[in-house]
């Protein structure tokens, strides 16, 4: 009986982890953001941003990511009031991948 319980528990744990793995688009988004932004921002689910004024991406929240034009702003050239932040322009598919990854890490933060 204990063996069956352990087997069921192991299966449940492995199934629950699959909901938290990055899909291929999210992996591409993470790679893009790591390449372009990790010098200043924490791009993952944990860690501090290397630049004191750069917020961790996991703290962006719904108001920024779910605003309909965030992906478009990435394509047009994301600019900010911070003088040391460069302007980045993303292709449509790269912007979608980046937003998809950012939404993923926000959702993971909520579920913890």
Secondary structure, 3 states (H helix, E strand, C coil): CHHHHHHHHHHHHHHHHHCCCCCHHHHHHHHHHHHHHCCCCCCCCCCCCCCCCCCCHHHCHHHHHCCCCHHHHHHHCECCCCCCCCCECCCHHHHHHHHHHHHHHHHHHHHC
